[in-house]
Amino acid sequence: MTKYLLSIDQGTTSSRAILFTEKGQVYASAQEEFPQHFPENGWVEHNPDDIWQSVLRTCQRVLAENQFSSADVSAIGITNQRETTLVWDKTSGKVIYNAIVWQDRRTAQFCDSINTPAVSYAISEKTGLCLDAYFSASKIHWILENVTGARARAVQGELLFGTVDTFLLWQLTKGKVHRTDATNASRTLLFNIHQQCWDEELLALFSIPSSMLPEVMDCSADFGRTAAEFFQGEIPILAMAGDQQAALIGQACFKEGMAKCTYGTGAFLMLNTGNKALKSKSRLLTTVAYRLKGETTYAIEGSIFMAGATIQWLRDALKILSSASESEAIAKQAKLEHGVFLVPAFTGLGAPYWDADARGAILGLTRDSGINEIVSAALQSVAFQTKDLQKAMERDGLRPLSLKVDGGMVANNDLLQFISDILAVNVERAEVIETTALGVAYLAGLQAGIFSSMDELSSLWQCNKKITPAMTEAQRNRLYSQWQLAVEKVQK
Ligand code: ADP
């Protein structure tokens, strides 16, 4: 009987359930958006019930629409928005506060208040990250400090913490299992990525009792089984990975030096560094790429806050586009070197600048600049920001051999050409662009014995389009140096 792998992709704005064939092809999918809550300036929350119910409904829908039951699914894999933090009662299962989303900045001041050179050094040495509100630790601390009675209950061992993967596993198993995987653990700021364990010193720093923490597993492992009531029978849950790591796996970047960049709302460049956890000198993050059979593979990661979101801004705030896809045809009407630069520092600049106070700007306007030039500059900024990350990686002695790309923006062929031109690397667009979901389908399939090895997975990966650089070096250098000048102007 033909069986399928079911991937749960719980993202920041929507939940998706995707059925894959055992050859890694998308068979069917269902998706549901859910509300975002912004209770105060800089705060971002999700209702935990929205997260869970949207996941349950999309899974049930994709199965029902294909007349499938649990018997048709060999395994489930879970991938998720990373860092987002939930705390719930061990006995009642009741979540004690909304999920605090990775974008939430409410704990920035607290992070500043505990930041000393010694603390910052210890954090970077142990976790590969930097002391920032982005990661889970300060969010857990906030919940324990601000929800009435929470700290006392936590100390009594009554409360559990989980990122979204852990929370979904807990729900799917009806409170039987409290586990996470090494990639998600590596984004909490509490996990020692070298020793692969929770770190007592960091737990003390954030005043978090260790009894709250989930057990950390490999990415492919027997995580538990879904309660029979959800899908007319139990389904084994055999894989977990944070979204960016899952995309790296879905792109089959299994060798040292292989890199992928996911161009969605933001963009995330990740480069596989093999069994070495390299320490970046240029403010990139070191993270767990995946852990399989107890062996950890590491990656260097750089994040761009505004990629597709800049195009959304042109559409929704400036109203100079009616759709994101229109951007390609409009930008085509501008000269390549139009002299306009858009620095999308709307919420500060991410890696390698980490300048929270920088703000966006459009520079180089002249009387012949118009909508075409501004749209082109917005798209070009995505390539320039990727180049910034490439340069940072080079300073760390790393050079991506080629770049595999995915995410909503890669539908734009001219953008891919410009990225290839500015980076002077080959860019490869994947055939299956649902690479995040594909990544955990691969991981679940490995555990289920459907796929035998990473080599087999590499052979399944297919390129949809390969783009090679066509720009002269002189033009590349000219454009990039003008971009660098523009960035300097917005930095605080
Ligand atoms: P996410 O998973 O972060 O929600 P997606 O991977 O679905 O994002 O990508 C959506 C983003 O891609 C949007 O921000 C949109 O503006 C952008 N986008 C979609 N199509 C195009 C296009 N043809 N050209 C440029 N940007 C695009």
Residues whose N, C-alpha, C, O or C-beta is under 5 A from the ligand:
A	BS01	ADP	Y263 G264 T265 G266 G308 A309 I311 Q312 A324 S325 S327 G407 G408 M409 A411 N412
